[in-house]
Amino acid sequence: MFPPKKEHFYNRSLERALKILCAFNRDRQALTLSQLSKILNLSKATVSRLSFTLMKCDFLRYDPPSKQYSLGLKLFELGSVIFSSFSIRRVAIPHLSQLQSRLGKTTFLGVLQDDELVYIDKREEPRNPIRFASQIGTRRPPHFGMLGQILMAYLPESEVNRLLRKSPLKPFTRRSLTNQTEFKKRLGRIRDRGFFVDKEEALEGTTGIAAPIWDYTGNVIAAVGVGIISSFLNSNGTKQIIKEVCETARKISQEMGYLKRQKSARFQKKLIKPSRINMMRTEFSTSRYLVSE
């Protein structure tokens, strides 16, 4: 049997508003009220009423001199979210697979979305009997584990404070850092080193090593990491994994258009104290392998 029709859930006004947005394309980047009315076969009054609401929400903009409507910046913002999440995953997939193959460990790719850490890809070692709980699409607090702390480290201080107010630090294991002052100091060390080693703070018995991925704007857009059973690690193994993860992050960043010496204006202005600029190491430098507390 077919499920009962739920036509009473259908919103005709919303459909018409969406059709207004879809009336624009590369060849019709600006349209008058009369043109929209004709294209959509709707009255001018209806188009005008719906367009007013769309303008209030920045989905449309209106140019009085030409009396033309065009798509608003809100659509650009939403489109950039989709572009960022899908393009980074597409670029990262072969590198994640290669990293997983070289190390024989589970690899992760994560982004911050809607104030949460979201796992957008994962490559597992098929011979490993131990499976990590986080799957593609899993959401965690923004400060969770290796990926979350990498991503938060490159946010403006005001954004870090906002996220911590919304999602306060809490213990996931007995090793989790829950002191906000110490957490912020750690974020500074992560920025200086260009990577982070999570020693059983997200999951008992598990170590995570992650590094940031940058794009052509000079901003961090994602994080790549490797999950390891702590008992399998030694000092030399840790150094090698740090090197491999940072190199993978560098390659993905390069394909995303990042230039090695490029610095985000936002990063320079809001995160780096002038006295420390000359002391900063290149984000993906692996000349020193320091493990965070």
VOPAGU-2260 file (C-alpha; in pm, 1 decimal, decimal comma):
REM VOPAGU-2260
SITE   aa  ch    i         X         Y         Z
SITE  MET   A    0       0,0       0,0       0,0
SITE  PHE   A    1     107,9     354,4     -73,8
SITE  PRO   A    2     143,7     591,8     223,8
SITE  PRO   A    3    -147,4     836,1     259,8
SITE  LYS   A    4    -104,4    1160,5      73,9
SITE  LYS   A    5     -15,6    1455,7     295,5
SITE  GLU   A    6    -115,4    1738,4      64,2
SITE  HIS   A    7    -233,6    1942,0     362,7
SITE  PHE   A    8     136,6    1981,8     453,2
SITE  TYR   A    9     206,5    2144,6     117,0
SITE  ASN   A   10     263,3    2520,7     136,8
SITE  ARG   A   11     161,6    2697,7    -182,5
SITE  SER   A   12     308,4    3032,9     -79,0
SITE  LEU   A   13     643,5    2874,3      -4,8
SITE  GLU   A   14     637,8    2700,0    -342,2
SITE  ARG   A   15     576,1    3032,0    -516,5
SITE  ALA   A   16     851,9    3204,9    -322,4
SITE  LEU   A   17    1096,6    2931,1    -421,8
SITE  LYS   A   18     987,1    2961,6    -785,0
SITE  ILE   A   19    1072,1    3332,0    -770,2
SITE  LEU   A   20    1427,1    3243,8    -668,6
SITE  CYS   A   21    1448,3    2978,0    -938,9
SITE  ALA   A   22    1341,3    3228,7   -1205,4
SITE  PHE   A   23    1691,7    3372,0   -1200,0
SITE  ASN   A   24    1977,2    3207,6   -1387,3
SITE  ARG   A   25    2301,4    3301,1   -1560,8
SITE  ASP   A   26    2110,9    3458,1   -1847,4
SITE  ARG   A   27    1852,5    3629,6   -1624,2
SITE  GLN   A   28    2050,3    3777,3   -1336,6
SITE  ALA   A   29    1814,5    4073,0   -1286,8
SITE  LEU   A   30    1438,4    4086,7   -1349,6
SITE  THR   A   31    1163,5    4343,8   -1311,5
SITE  LEU   A   32     833,8    4276,8   -1137,7
SITE  SER   A   33     660,0    4249,2   -1474,7
SITE  GLN   A   34     916,2    4000,1   -1600,9
SITE  LEU   A   35     886,3    3782,9   -1290,4
SITE  SER   A   36     508,8    3793,3   -1314,9
SITE  LYS   A   37     519,4    3680,2   -1675,5
SITE  ILE   A   38     780,3    3407,1   -1622,6
SITE  LEU   A   39     596,3    3259,8   -1323,4
SITE  ASN   A   40     243,6    3321,9   -1448,0
SITE  LEU   A   41     160,6    3493,9   -1121,8
SITE  SER   A   42      -4,8    3826,9   -1056,4
SITE  LYS   A   43     218,1    4126,2    -990,6
SITE  ALA   A   44      57,7    4166,1    -648,6
SITE  THR   A   45     152,0    3810,5    -549,8
SITE  VAL   A   46     507,7    3844,0    -678,3
SITE  SER   A   47     547,6    4179,6    -505,9
SITE  ARG   A   48     422,1    4046,0    -173,1
SITE  LEU   A   49     645,2    3737,6    -178,0
SITE  SER   A   50     944,5    3933,5    -303,8
SITE  PHE   A   51     913,9    4176,9     -14,5
SITE  THR   A   52     947,5    3889,8     234,2
SITE  LEU   A   53    1240,5    3744,1      40,9
SITE  MET   A   54    1412,6    4081,3      49,7
SITE  LYS   A   55    1362,0    4112,4     424,0
SITE  CYS   A   56    1544,2    3781,5     463,8
SITE  ASP   A   57    1820,4    3881,3     216,5
SITE  PHE   A   58    1723,5    3617,1     -38,1
SITE  LEU   A   59    1642,4    3891,4    -288,4
SITE  ARG   A   60    1761,4    4246,1    -337,6
SITE  TYR   A   61    1600,1    4531,9    -523,7
SITE  ASP   A   62    1761,0    4809,1    -726,4
SITE  PRO   A   63    1527,3    5115,4    -730,6
SITE  PRO   A   64    1686,3    5295,9   -1029,9
SITE  SER   A   65    1648,2    4995,7   -1261,4
SITE  LYS   A   66    1341,0    4858,0   -1078,8
SITE  GLN   A   67    1499,6    4511,9   -1097,7
SITE  TYR   A   68    1527,1    4227,7    -852,5
SITE  SER   A   69    1831,7    4002,0    -820,9
SITE  LEU   A   70    1938,2    3717,8    -593,7
SITE  GLY   A   71    2050,9    3822,6    -245,8
SITE  LEU   A   72    2363,1    3750,5     -45,7
SITE  LYS   A   73    2188,4    3499,6     177,7
SITE  LEU   A   74    2184,9    3254,0    -112,7
SITE  PHE   A   75    2555,8    3312,9    -163,6
SITE  GLU   A   76    2618,3    3236,0     203,2
SITE  LEU   A   77    2414,3    2915,9     189,1
SITE  GLY   A   78    2575,1    2814,2    -138,2
SITE  SER   A   79    2921,5    2864,7       6,1
SITE  VAL   A   80    2834,6    2628,9     292,7
SITE  ILE   A   81    2735,8    2356,4      46,7
SITE  PHE   A   82    3032,8    2425,5    -179,5
SITE  SER   A   83    3275,7    2413,2     109,3
SITE  SER   A   84    3147,6    2088,4     257,6
SITE  PHE   A   85    3116,0    1902,9     -72,3
SITE  SER   A   86    3429,1    2032,3    -240,3
SITE  ILE   A   87    3653,1    1964,8      58,0
SITE  ARG   A   88    3524,3    1608,9      80,8
SITE  ARG   A   89    3576,1    1548,1    -289,5
SITE  VAL   A   90    3931,0    1680,0    -277,4
SITE  ALA   A   91    4014,6    1501,6      48,7
SITE  ILE   A   92    3887,3    1150,9     -33,0
SITE  PRO   A   93    4195,9    1020,5    -219,7
SITE  HIS   A   94    4429,4    1171,3      40,2
SITE  LEU   A   95    4232,8    1018,7     327,4
SITE  SER   A   96    4246,1     680,4     157,6
SITE  GLN   A   97    4620,2     709,9     100,0
SITE  LEU   A   98    4678,3     815,6     461,4
SITE  GLN   A   99    4472,2     523,1     587,1
SITE  SER   A  100    4660,5     284,6     360,2
SITE  ARG   A  101    5004,2     411,0     464,7
SITE  LEU   A  102    4935,2     405,5     837,5
SITE  GLY   A  103    4681,2     125,6     862,0
SITE  LYS   A  104    4476,3     347,9    1093,5
SITE  THR   A  105    4126,7     497,8    1080,5
SITE  THR   A  106    4121,7     847,9     927,3
SITE  PHE   A  107    3863,1    1120,8     977,4
SITE  LEU   A  108    3759,6    1444,5     809,5
SITE  GLY   A  109    3551,1    1699,2     999,6
SITE  VAL   A  110    3410,0    2050,0     970,5
SITE  LEU   A  111    3229,1    2294,3    1196,8
SITE  GLN   A  112    2867,1    2329,7    1091,0
SITE  ASP   A  113    2581,2    2489,4    1282,7
SITE  ASP   A  114    2809,0    2524,0    1587,2
SITE  GLU   A  115    2888,2    2153,1    1595,4
SITE  LEU   A  116    3167,6    1927,3    1480,3
SITE  VAL   A  117    3040,8    1717,2    1189,0
SITE  TYR   A  118    3226,8    1415,9    1050,7
SITE  ILE   A  119    3203,0    1433,4     671,6
SITE  ASP   A  120    3429,1    1139,4     586,1
SITE  LYS   A  121    3591,1     838,1     750,4
SITE  ARG   A  122    3823,5     567,2     620,6
SITE  GLU   A  123    3859,6     255,9     835,1
SITE  GLU   A  124    4121,8     -15,6     846,5
SITE  PRO   A  125    3917,6    -322,3     740,4
SITE  ARG   A  126    4143,3    -561,5     934,9
SITE  ASN   A  127    4106,8    -368,3    1259,5
SITE  PRO   A  128    3854,9    -542,6    1488,3
SITE  ILE   A  129    3806,1    -219,3    1684,2
SITE  ARG   A  130    3564,8      31,6    1532,4
SITE  PHE   A  131    3535,2     399,3    1619,9
SITE  ALA   A  132    3181,9     511,3    1704,2
SITE  SER   A  133    3190,3     835,3    1502,9
SITE  GLN   A  134    3046,3     780,8    1155,8
SITE  ILE   A  135    2994,8    1009,5     857,2
SITE  GLY   A  136    2726,6    1258,2     959,9
SITE  THR   A  137    2787,9    1217,4    1333,0
SITE  ARG   A  138    2764,3    1545,0    1523,3
SITE  ARG   A  139    2964,1    1629,8    1834,4
SITE  PRO   A  140    3019,6    1941,4    2047,4
SITE  PRO   A  141    3252,9    2186,5    1867,5
SITE  HIS   A  142    3538,4    2121,0    2112,3
SITE  PHE   A  143    3518,1    1741,3    2089,2
SITE  GLY   A  144    3839,5    1546,9    2036,9
SITE  MET   A  145    4122,3    1609,9    1796,8
SITE  LEU   A  146    3915,5    1754,0    1511,6
SITE  GLY   A  147    3701,2    1986,8    1720,3
SITE  GLN   A  148    3995,4    2142,5    1900,4
SITE  ILE   A  149    4188,8    2190,8    1576,9
SITE  LEU   A  150    3891,5    2372,0    1423,1
SITE  MET   A  151    3827,1    2589,4    1728,0
SITE  ALA   A  152    4194,3    2687,4    1749,1
SITE  TYR   A  153    4166,7    2895,6    1432,4
SITE  LEU   A  154    3845,3    3078,9    1519,4
SITE  PRO   A  155    3840,0    3440,7    1642,0
SITE  GLU   A  156    3840,3    3466,2    2020,5
SITE  SER   A  157    3486,9    3606,5    2020,2
SITE  GLU   A  158    3364,4    3300,7    1831,4
SITE  VAL   A  159    3545,4    3064,8    2066,7
SITE  ASN   A  160    3378,1    3238,1    2362,5
SITE  ARG   A  161    3036,7    3213,2    2197,5
SITE  LEU   A  162    3076,3    2841,8    2127,1
SITE  LEU   A  163    3194,0    2772,8    2481,4
SITE  ARG   A  164    2891,3    2954,7    2619,7
SITE  LYS   A  165    2664,3    2750,1    2397,6
SITE  SER   A  166    2848,4    2418,8    2448,8
SITE  PRO   A  167    3044,2    2435,4    2776,9
SITE  LEU   A  168    3343,1    2208,2    2821,4
SITE  LYS   A  169    3255,2    1874,9    2977,0
SITE  PRO   A  170    3450,6    1557,5    3052,3
SITE  PHE   A  171    3425,2    1278,3    2796,8
SITE  THR   A  172    3694,1    1080,5    2981,2
SITE  ARG   A  173    3890,1    1131,5    3301,8
SITE  ARG   A  174    4163,2    1301,2    3095,7
SITE  SER   A  175    3937,0    1561,8    2931,1
SITE  LEU   A  176    4037,0    1923,8    2977,7
SITE  THR   A  177    3743,1    2114,3    3129,2
SITE  ASN   A  178    3908,3    2435,3    3250,8
SITE  GLN   A  179    3818,0    2710,2    3006,8
SITE  THR   A  180    4129,6    2919,4    3069,9
SITE  GLU   A  181    4358,8    2621,6    3012,5
SITE  PHE   A  182    4154,3    2521,0    2708,0
SITE  LYS   A  183    4211,4    2861,6    2546,4
SITE  LYS   A  184    4583,8    2838,8    2619,4
SITE  ARG   A  185    4584,4    2502,5    2447,2
SITE  LEU   A  186    4419,4    2652,1    2139,5
SITE  GLY   A  187    4709,8    2895,8    2119,4
SITE  ARG   A  188    4960,0    2611,7    2134,2
SITE  ILE   A  189    4771,8    2427,5    1862,0
SITE  ARG   A  190    4797,2    2733,8    1637,9
SITE  ASP   A  191    5170,1    2758,8    1705,6
SITE  ARG   A  192    5237,7    2392,5    1633,1
SITE  GLY   A  193    4994,5    2335,3    1349,4
SITE  PHE   A  194    4866,9    2002,8    1483,9
SITE  PHE   A  195    4710,5    1849,0    1794,6
SITE  VAL   A  196    4754,6    1519,9    1976,7
SITE  ASP   A  197    4448,8    1417,8    2178,3
SITE  LYS   A  198    4564,8    1171,6    2441,1
SITE  GLU   A  199    4255,2     977,5    2548,0
SITE  GLU   A  200    4046,4    1291,4    2608,7
SITE  ALA   A  201    3761,6    1195,8    2377,7
SITE  LEU   A  202    3770,9     818,7    2415,6
SITE  GLU   A  203    3944,7     603,0    2675,7
SITE  GLY   A  204    4236,3     410,4    2531,4
SITE  THR   A  205    4241,5     611,5    2207,4
SITE  THR   A  206    4480,9     878,0    2083,2
SITE  GLY   A  207    4392,1    1117,3    1802,5
SITE  ILE   A  208    4631,9    1321,1    1589,4
SITE  ALA   A  209    4491,3    1596,2    1366,8
SITE  ALA   A  210    4592,9    1897,0    1156,5
SITE  PRO   A  211    4402,9    2185,7     993,5
SITE  ILE   A  212    4304,8    2215,5     628,7
SITE  TRP   A  213    4316,1    2563,7     476,2
SITE  ASP   A  214    4151,8    2702,1     161,6
SITE  TYR   A  215    4234,4    2972,1     -92,6
SITE  THR   A  216    4110,3    3247,3     142,0
SITE  GLY   A  217    4369,6    3153,2     402,1
SITE  ASN   A  218    4110,0    3024,0     647,8
SITE  VAL   A  219    4081,3    2683,6     812,2
SITE  ILE   A  220    3780,0    2501,4     667,1
SITE  ALA   A  221    3825,6    2145,1     792,2
SITE  ALA   A  222    4046,9    1913,2     992,8
SITE  VAL   A  223    4195,8    1575,8     909,6
SITE  GLY   A  224    4291,7    1326,8    1176,6
SITE  VAL   A  225    4390,5     971,6    1259,8
SITE  GLY   A  226    4256,8     759,2    1545,7
SITE  ILE   A  227    4498,7     516,5    1711,2
SITE  ILE   A  228    4476,7     267,8    1995,5
SITE  SER   A  229    4704,1     425,5    2256,1
SITE  SER   A  230    4870,1      99,1    2355,8
SITE  PHE   A  231    4998,6      61,4    1997,9
SITE  LEU   A  232    5184,6     394,8    2009,3
SITE  ASN   A  233    5541,4     480,4    2100,9
SITE  SER   A  234    5740,8     802,9    2065,7
SITE  ASN   A  235    5875,0     726,1    1717,5
SITE  GLY   A  236    5535,8     609,1    1597,2
SITE  THR   A  237    5372,5     927,7    1721,8
SITE  LYS   A  238    5627,7    1144,4    1538,3
SITE  GLN   A  239    5573,5     952,9    1214,2
SITE  ILE   A  240    5194,7     982,7    1234,5
SITE  ILE   A  241    5219,5    1357,7    1306,7
SITE  LYS   A  242    5437,7    1393,0     998,8
SITE  GLU   A  243    5197,5    1193,3     780,2
SITE  VAL   A  244    4886,6    1377,4     904,2
SITE  CYS   A  245    5045,5    1721,3     856,8
SITE  GLU   A  246    5163,7    1626,8     510,0
SITE  THR   A  247    4816,1    1503,9     417,5
SITE  ALA   A  248    4663,2    1827,6     547,6
SITE  ARG   A  249    4918,3    2025,5     346,5
SITE  LYS   A  250    4836,6    1840,9      24,4
SITE  ILE   A  251    4461,3    1884,2      67,5
SITE  SER   A  252    4508,6    2253,5     151,8
SITE  GLN   A  253    4719,2    2299,5    -158,9
SITE  GLU   A  254    4444,9    2150,7    -374,7
SITE  MET   A  255    4194,9    2383,3    -204,3
SITE  GLY   A  256    4404,0    2676,5    -328,5
SITE  TYR   A  257    4596,5    2752,5     -10,4
SITE  LEU   A  258    4937,7    2914,6     -48,0
SITE  LYS   A  259    5191,4    2804,9     210,7
SITE  ARG   A  260    5289,6    3155,6     321,5
SITE  GLN   A  261    4937,7    3290,5     297,0
SITE  LYS   A  262    4781,6    3415,2     619,6
SITE  SER   A  263    4416,6    3491,5     680,4
SITE  ALA   A  264    4357,8    3859,6     753,9
SITE  ARG   A  265    4111,2    3753,6    1020,4
SITE  PHE   A  266    4368,9    3516,8    1167,3
SITE  GLN   A  267    4634,4    3790,2    1178,8
SITE  LYS   A  268    4413,5    4056,8    1329,6
SITE  LYS   A  269    4222,1    3859,4    1587,1
SITE  LEU   A  270    4437,4    3566,7    1687,3
SITE  ILE   A  271    4803,5    3660,1    1673,1
SITE  LYS   A  272    4955,7    3906,7    1913,3
SITE  PRO   A  273    5206,2    4136,4    1733,8
SITE  SER   A  274    5486,9    4025,9    1965,4
SITE  ARG   A  275    5434,3    3664,5    1860,0
SITE  ILE   A  276    5407,9    3700,0    1482,4
SITE  ASN   A  277    5780,5    3647,9    1424,0
SITE  MET   A  278    5775,5    3344,6    1650,9
SITE  MET   A  279    5498,9    3168,1    1462,5
SITE  ARG   A  280    5593,8    2854,9    1276,1
SITE  THR   A  281    5454,9    2767,2     937,1
SITE  GLU   A  282    5119,8    2595,3     995,8
SITE  PHE   A  283    5227,6    2262,5     855,2
SITE  SER   A  284    5590,5    2263,1     964,6
SITE  THR   A  285    5690,8    1922,7    1093,5
SITE  SER   A  286    6045,3    2008,1    1193,1
SITE  ARG   A  287    5947,1    1969,1    1560,9
SITE  TYR   A  288    5702,3    1711,3    1681,8
SITE  LEU   A  289    5565,6    1844,6    2008,0
SITE  VAL   A  290    5283,8    1655,4    2172,6
SITE  SER   A  291    5017,2    1866,6    2342,1
SITE  GLU   A  292    4932,8    1797,2    2701,1
